[in-house]
Amino acid sequence: MSAAPAAGRSLGTVGIATLVAAGLGYPLLIVAGRVLSEADAEVFLVFWGLLFGAGSALSPVEQEVSRQAALADVEGRRTGFAAVQAMAVCAVGVAVLGLVVMLPPVSSRLFGDAGLVAVVTAAGALGFAAQFGVRGLLMGHRRITPYSRLVVAEALVRAVLLGGFVVAGLNDLLPLTVAVAVGSFAWLVFARGAWTSVDLREGREPWGVVLRRMFVLVLSAGLTASVLTGYPAIVKLFKSPTEADTLSALFFALTVARLPLLLLSPVQAMAVPTVVRLSVDEDGRRRLRGLLAKGAAVAVAVAAVGAALGALVGPWAVRLLFGPAYVVQPWAVAGLVWSSLVLGAVMLLAAVLVARKQGGAVLALWAVVAALSVLVLWLSPGGIVVRAVLGLVVAPTAGLAVGAWLVLRERADGPVGPGR
């Protein structure tokens, strides 16, 4: 059986699982918009942004573990202890950050009087650290079916719990956030199967080496999250107390505009192991560079078309899904859709750099994107909505140019592996 059909089937399986998970996840936001007040909905969306922002920040756990597992799979061995070290380092780091979020000054700024939501956020983020490690092991060893089941199970747990709470009349802010956070622990069902691919006696690395590598990768992903799922929390920090409560409509529009990123998720999940395998010889590296150059050009064209469609149907979609109280302007939706599609391309370019073990380049790329978004949000004239949308347009566009330069300038001189 050739590698191409097998890769296609794997991509299809992961893609279907991602679409099913998205189909289970988006109704949660719709329900929240319908049952919560506008003030509570804003807090819920800040919670959502922080939790899944933490998930985005921890995604390098999956990428790094899948890289190690893919190399082990190619060499016909089990993944070494270094994968567990990567998970452990990130779990400690997210626990510390969770304690920071629970500090009263930080919690009150983000969640107002709903201080317990900070505790729920910290717990859910901790669950992601282990979940991404399990997913990395499954993906790297090409165990696509259990990987896909885990993707669906995470969303299914959230949907069942939140739906049950609403039916039972527990439709306040705290129960809904608990339902969402519990999904981060769906990995417990799949942990035993993934663990069979690990050999704790081999592949140990110095803890300092693991700490430095994961710090760079997680910091890079944290910067990524600041313009992705975590962006509502960043915007909330820059909102003046004197400004009207207009952010809930913008945040709901952002969730609609982020839908294209969900469609790219299966490609992103397989990007690192695919680059590892393509980079074992010069022919594969040449093919990879050609695909990346064409992909960047296509991304710009698709983003332009998507922005136009977003302006046409986006405001209507927000009112239809979340209620007539949430009104957003067409230009704002157009900017958010452009941002989402361009960010998807930037994320794929960053995954290539991860596979090449160029952590410094990944960090530089996302530092540019995050810094530009904050500077525009902070220094631009106009209201908070104008500044928020402008930040999400300028920063990813610059990031695409920087990412393409970093990737295409590479002159690969050998396979991607431990020696690179």
C-alpha positions as CSV (number, residue, x, y, z in Angstrom):
1,M,0.0,0.0,0.0
2,S,1.5,3.4,-1.0
3,A,2.0,6.1,1.5
4,A,-0.1,8.7,-0.3
5,P,-3.5,6.8,0.0
6,A,-2.7,5.9,3.6
7,A,-2.0,9.6,4.4
8,G,-5.2,10.6,2.6
9,R,-7.3,8.2,4.6
10,S,-5.7,9.4,7.8
11,L,-6.3,13.0,6.9
12,G,-9.9,12.1,6.1
13,T,-10.4,10.3,9.4
14,V,-9.0,13.2,11.5
15,G,-10.9,15.7,9.4
16,I,-14.2,14.0,10.0
17,A,-13.5,13.8,13.7
18,T,-12.6,17.5,13.8
19,L,-15.8,18.4,12.0
20,V,-17.8,16.3,14.4
21,A,-16.1,17.9,17.4
22,A,-16.8,21.3,15.9
23,G,-20.4,20.4,15.4
24,L,-20.6,19.5,19.1
25,G,-18.7,22.5,20.3
26,Y,-20.4,25.4,18.5
27,P,-23.8,24.7,20.0
28,L,-22.3,25.3,23.4
29,L,-21.6,28.9,22.5
30,I,-25.1,29.3,21.0
31,V,-26.7,28.0,24.2
32,A,-24.5,30.3,26.3
33,G,-25.5,33.3,24.2
34,R,-29.2,32.3,24.6
35,V,-29.4,31.5,28.3
36,L,-26.9,34.0,29.8
37,S,-27.3,37.7,30.2
38,E,-25.0,39.9,27.9
39,A,-22.8,40.6,30.9
40,D,-22.4,36.9,31.8
41,A,-22.0,36.0,28.2
42,E,-19.0,38.3,28.0
43,V,-17.5,36.7,31.1
44,F,-18.2,33.2,29.6
45,L,-16.4,34.2,26.4
46,V,-13.4,35.5,28.3
47,F,-13.3,32.2,30.2
48,W,-13.7,30.3,26.9
49,G,-10.9,32.3,25.4
50,L,-8.6,31.7,28.3
51,L,-9.3,28.0,28.6
52,F,-8.8,27.3,24.9
53,G,-6.0,29.9,24.7
54,A,-4.3,27.7,27.3
55,G,-5.1,24.7,25.1
56,S,-3.5,26.5,22.1
57,A,-0.4,27.4,24.2
58,L,0.0,23.8,25.2
59,S,-0.4,22.5,21.6
60,P,3.4,22.2,21.3
61,V,3.1,19.3,23.7
62,E,1.2,17.4,21.0
63,Q,3.6,18.6,18.3
64,E,6.8,17.8,20.2
65,V,5.5,14.4,21.4
66,S,4.2,13.5,17.9
67,R,7.6,14.5,16.5
68,Q,9.4,12.1,18.9
69,A,6.8,9.4,18.4
70,A,7.0,9.7,14.6
71,L,10.8,9.3,14.7
72,A,10.4,6.3,17.0
73,D,7.8,4.8,14.6
74,V,10.1,5.3,11.6
75,E,12.9,3.5,13.5
76,G,10.7,0.7,14.7
77,R,10.9,1.4,18.4
78,R,8.7,2.9,21.2
79,T,8.8,6.5,22.2
80,G,11.3,7.4,24.8
81,F,11.0,9.0,28.3
82,A,11.7,12.4,26.8
83,A,8.0,12.6,25.7
84,V,6.9,12.2,29.3
85,Q,9.4,14.8,30.4
86,A,7.9,17.3,27.9
87,M,4.4,16.6,29.3
88,A,5.6,17.0,32.9
89,V,7.4,20.3,32.3
90,C,4.3,21.8,30.7
91,A,2.0,20.5,33.4
92,V,4.0,22.3,36.1
93,G,4.1,25.5,34.0
94,V,0.4,25.6,33.4
95,A,-0.3,24.9,37.1
96,V,1.8,28.0,38.0
97,L,0.0,30.1,35.5
98,G,-3.3,28.8,36.8
99,L,-2.4,30.1,40.3
100,V,-1.7,33.5,38.8
101,V,-5.1,33.7,37.1
102,M,-6.7,32.9,40.5
103,L,-5.0,35.9,42.2
104,P,-7.8,38.3,43.2
105,P,-6.5,41.3,41.2
106,V,-6.2,39.2,38.0
107,S,-9.4,37.3,38.6
108,S,-11.5,40.4,39.2
109,R,-10.2,42.1,36.1
110,L,-11.1,39.2,33.9
111,F,-14.2,37.7,35.5
112,G,-15.6,40.4,37.8
113,D,-17.4,39.0,40.8
114,A,-17.3,35.4,39.3
115,G,-14.1,34.5,41.0
116,L,-14.7,30.7,41.0
117,V,-14.6,30.8,37.2
118,A,-10.8,31.4,37.6
119,V,-10.5,28.1,39.5
120,V,-12.4,26.3,36.8
121,T,-10.2,27.8,34.1
122,A,-7.0,26.7,35.9
123,A,-8.3,23.1,36.3
124,G,-9.4,22.8,32.7
125,A,-6.1,24.1,31.5
126,L,-4.2,21.6,33.5
127,G,-6.2,18.8,31.9
128,F,-5.0,20.0,28.5
129,A,-1.3,19.4,29.3
130,A,-1.9,15.6,29.6
131,Q,-4.5,15.4,26.8
132,F,-2.1,16.8,24.2
133,G,0.6,14.4,25.3
134,V,-1.7,11.5,24.8
135,R,-2.8,12.9,21.4
136,G,0.8,13.3,20.3
137,L,1.6,9.7,21.1
138,L,-1.4,8.4,19.2
139,M,-0.7,10.6,16.1
140,G,3.1,10.0,16.0
141,H,2.6,6.2,16.0
142,R,-0.1,6.6,13.4
143,R,-2.9,5.4,15.7
144,I,-5.4,7.5,13.8
145,T,-8.6,5.9,15.0
146,P,-8.1,6.3,18.7
147,Y,-6.7,9.8,18.1
148,S,-9.9,10.7,16.2
149,R,-12.1,9.2,19.0
150,L,-10.3,11.3,21.6
151,V,-11.0,14.5,19.5
152,V,-14.7,13.6,19.4
153,A,-14.9,12.5,23.0
154,E,-13.5,15.8,24.3
155,A,-16.3,17.7,22.6
156,L,-18.9,15.1,23.4
157,V,-18.3,15.2,27.1
158,R,-18.7,19.0,27.1
159,A,-21.9,18.9,25.0
160,V,-23.5,16.2,27.2
161,L,-22.7,17.9,30.5
162,L,-23.7,21.4,29.4
163,G,-26.9,20.1,27.8
164,G,-27.7,18.2,31.0
165,F,-27.1,21.2,33.2
166,V,-29.3,23.4,31.0
167,V,-32.1,20.9,31.0
168,A,-31.8,20.5,34.8
169,G,-32.1,24.3,35.2
170,L,-28.4,24.8,36.1
171,N,-27.9,27.4,33.5
172,D,-25.9,29.9,35.4
173,L,-22.4,31.0,34.5
174,L,-20.5,28.6,36.9
175,P,-22.2,25.3,35.9
176,L,-21.7,26.1,32.2
177,T,-18.0,26.8,32.7
178,V,-17.6,23.6,34.7
179,A,-19.2,21.6,31.8
180,V,-16.7,23.0,29.4
181,A,-13.6,22.4,31.6
182,V,-14.5,18.8,32.3
183,G,-14.0,18.0,28.6
184,S,-10.2,18.6,29.0
185,F,-10.0,15.3,30.9
186,A,-11.4,13.1,28.2
187,W,-7.8,11.8,27.7
188,L,-8.2,9.6,30.8
189,V,-10.2,7.1,28.8
190,F,-7.4,6.8,26.2
191,A,-4.3,7.0,28.4
192,R,-3.7,3.3,28.8
193,G,-3.7,2.6,25.1
194,A,-1.3,5.5,24.4
195,W,1.0,4.4,27.3
196,T,1.8,1.1,25.6
197,S,3.8,3.0,23.0
198,V,6.2,4.5,25.6
199,D,9.4,3.0,26.9
200,L,10.4,4.7,30.1
201,R,13.8,3.1,30.2
202,E,15.0,4.8,27.0
203,G,15.3,8.2,25.5
204,R,15.8,10.3,28.7
205,E,17.1,13.8,28.2
206,P,18.5,16.3,30.7
207,W,15.7,18.2,32.3
208,G,17.3,21.5,31.5
209,V,17.3,20.7,27.8
210,V,13.6,19.7,27.9
211,L,12.7,22.8,29.9
212,R,14.4,25.2,27.5
213,R,12.9,23.5,24.4
214,M,9.4,23.4,25.8
215,F,9.7,26.9,27.2
216,V,10.5,28.3,23.8
217,L,7.7,26.3,22.0
218,V,5.0,27.0,24.7
219,L,6.0,30.7,24.8
220,S,5.6,30.7,21.0
221,A,2.3,29.0,21.2
222,G,1.2,31.3,24.0
223,L,1.9,34.2,21.7
224,T,-0.1,32.4,19.1
225,A,-3.0,32.0,21.5
226,S,-3.0,35.7,22.2
227,V,-4.3,36.3,18.7
228,L,-6.5,33.2,18.5
229,T,-8.7,31.8,21.2
230,G,-7.2,34.0,23.9
231,Y,-7.8,37.2,22.0
232,P,-11.1,38.1,23.9
233,A,-9.1,38.1,27.2
234,I,-6.5,40.4,25.7
235,V,-9.2,42.8,24.3
236,K,-10.9,42.8,27.7
237,L,-7.7,44.0,29.4
238,F,-7.5,46.9,27.0
239,K,-11.2,47.9,27.3
240,S,-11.7,51.2,29.1
241,P,-14.2,51.1,32.0
242,T,-16.0,54.0,30.4
243,E,-16.6,52.2,27.1
244,A,-20.0,50.7,26.5
245,D,-20.5,46.9,26.8
246,T,-20.1,46.0,23.1
247,L,-17.6,43.2,23.3
248,S,-20.0,40.2,23.6
249,A,-21.3,40.8,20.0
250,L,-17.7,41.1,18.7
251,F,-16.6,38.0,20.6
252,F,-19.5,35.9,19.2
253,A,-18.7,37.2,15.7
254,L,-15.1,36.1,16.3
255,T,-16.2,32.5,17.1
256,V,-18.1,32.4,13.8
257,A,-15.1,33.8,11.9
258,R,-12.8,31.2,13.5
259,L,-14.7,28.3,11.8
260,P,-12.2,28.1,8.9
261,L,-9.5,27.3,11.4
262,L,-11.4,24.2,12.5
263,L,-11.5,23.0,8.9
264,L,-7.7,23.3,8.9
265,S,-7.2,21.4,12.1
266,P,-6.7,18.0,10.6
267,V,-4.0,19.4,8.3
268,Q,-2.3,21.1,11.3
269,A,-2.5,17.9,13.4
270,M,-0.6,15.9,10.8
271,A,1.8,18.7,9.7
272,V,4.7,17.9,12.0
273,P,4.9,14.1,11.4
274,T,4.4,14.7,7.7
275,V,7.3,17.2,7.5
276,V,9.5,14.8,9.4
277,R,8.8,12.1,6.9
278,L,9.1,14.3,3.8
279,S,12.5,15.7,5.1
280,V,14.3,12.4,5.1
281,D,15.7,13.0,1.6
282,E,16.4,15.9,-0.8
283,D,13.5,15.0,-3.2
284,G,11.0,15.2,-0.3
285,R,12.5,18.5,0.9
286,R,12.2,20.0,-2.6
287,R,8.5,18.9,-2.8
288,L,7.8,20.4,0.6
289,R,9.3,23.8,-0.3
290,G,7.1,23.8,-3.5
291,L,4.0,23.0,-1.6
292,L,4.6,25.7,1.0
293,A,5.2,28.4,-1.6
294,K,2.0,27.5,-3.4
295,G,0.1,27.2,-0.2
296,A,1.0,30.7,1.0
297,A,-0.2,32.2,-2.2
298,V,-3.4,30.3,-2.2
299,A,-4.0,31.4,1.5
300,V,-4.0,35.1,0.5
301,A,-6.5,34.5,-2.3
302,V,-8.8,32.4,-0.1
303,A,-8.7,35.0,2.7
304,A,-9.8,37.8,0.3
305,V,-12.8,35.7,-0.9
306,G,-13.6,34.7,2.7
307,A,-13.5,38.3,3.9
308,A,-16.0,39.3,1.2
309,L,-18.4,36.5,2.1
310,G,-18.0,37.3,5.8
311,A,-19.1,40.9,5.2
312,L,-22.2,39.6,3.3
313,V,-23.4,36.9,5.7
314,G,-21.5,37.4,8.9
315,P,-23.8,39.9,10.7
316,W,-26.9,37.9,9.8
317,A,-25.3,34.7,11.0
318,V,-24.4,36.2,14.4
319,R,-27.9,37.5,15.0
320,L,-29.4,34.1,13.8
321,L,-27.2,32.0,16.0
322,F,-26.9,34.0,19.2
323,G,-29.9,36.3,19.2
324,P,-31.0,39.7,17.9
325,A,-29.2,41.5,20.8
326,Y,-25.8,40.8,19.2
327,V,-25.2,43.3,16.4
328,V,-21.9,43.5,14.5
329,Q,-20.9,45.5,11.5
330,P,-20.1,43.8,8.1
331,W,-16.6,45.4,8.0
332,A,-15.8,43.9,11.4
333,V,-16.7,40.3,10.3
334,A,-14.8,40.7,7.1
335,G,-11.7,41.6,9.1
336,L,-12.2,38.7,11.5
337,V,-12.6,36.2,8.6
338,W,-9.5,37.5,6.8
339,S,-7.6,37.2,10.1
340,S,-8.7,33.6,10.6
341,L,-7.7,32.3,7.2
342,V,-4.4,34.1,7.2
343,L,-3.7,32.8,10.7
344,G,-4.3,29.3,9.5
345,A,-1.6,29.6,7.0
346,V,0.8,31.1,9.6
347,M,0.1,28.2,11.9
348,L,1.0,25.7,9.2
349,L,4.3,27.5,8.5
350,A,5.1,27.5,12.2
351,A,4.4,23.7,12.3
352,V,7.1,23.3,9.6
353,L,9.6,25.2,11.8
354,V,8.6,23.0,14.8
355,A,9.3,19.9,12.7
356,R,12.7,21.3,11.8
357,K,13.4,22.0,15.5
358,Q,13.8,25.7,14.8
359,G,12.3,26.8,18.1
360,G,13.9,30.3,17.9
361,A,12.3,31.0,14.5
362,V,8.9,29.9,15.8
363,L,9.3,32.2,18.8
364,A,10.4,35.1,16.6
365,L,7.4,34.6,14.2
366,W,4.7,34.6,16.9
367,A,6.5,37.4,18.8
368,V,6.0,39.6,15.7
369,V,2.3,38.6,15.4
370,A,1.5,39.1,19.1
371,A,3.4,42.3,19.5
372,L,1.8,43.9,16.5
373,S,-1.7,42.9,17.6
374,V,-1.1,44.4,21.1
375,L,0.5,47.6,19.7
376,V,-2.4,48.2,17.3
377,L,-5.0,47.4,20.0
378,W,-3.2,49.8,22.3
379,L,-2.1,52.7,20.1
380,S,-4.7,52.9,17.3
381,P,-7.4,55.6,17.4
382,G,-11.1,54.7,17.6
383,G,-13.3,52.6,19.8
384,I,-12.4,49.2,21.2
385,V,-14.2,47.3,18.4
386,V,-12.3,49.2,15.7
387,R,-8.9,48.6,17.5
388,A,-9.7,45.0,18.1
389,V,-10.5,44.2,14.5
390,L,-7.6,46.2,13.2
391,G,-5.2,44.4,15.4
392,L,-6.4,41.0,14.1
393,V,-6.0,42.2,10.5
394,V,-2.5,43.8,10.6
395,A,-0.7,41.3,12.8
396,P,-1.5,38.0,11.0
397,T,-0.8,39.6,7.6
398,A,2.6,40.6,8.7
399,G,3.1,37.2,10.3
400,L,2.4,35.4,7.0
401,A,5.1,37.4,5.2
402,V,7.6,36.7,8.0
403,G,6.7,33.0,8.3
404,A,7.0,32.4,4.5
405,W,10.4,34.0,4.6
406,L,11.6,31.9,7.5
407,V,10.4,28.7,5.9
408,L,11.4,29.2,2.3
409,R,14.9,30.5,3.1
410,E,15.7,27.2,4.7
411,R,18.3,25.2,2.8
412,A,17.7,21.7,4.2
413,D,20.9,19.8,4.3
414,G,19.8,16.6,6.0
415,P,16.9,14.8,7.5
416,V,14.9,16.2,10.4
417,G,15.9,14.2,13.4
418,P,17.8,14.1,16.7
419,G,21.0,15.3,15.0
420,R,19.5,18.4,13.4
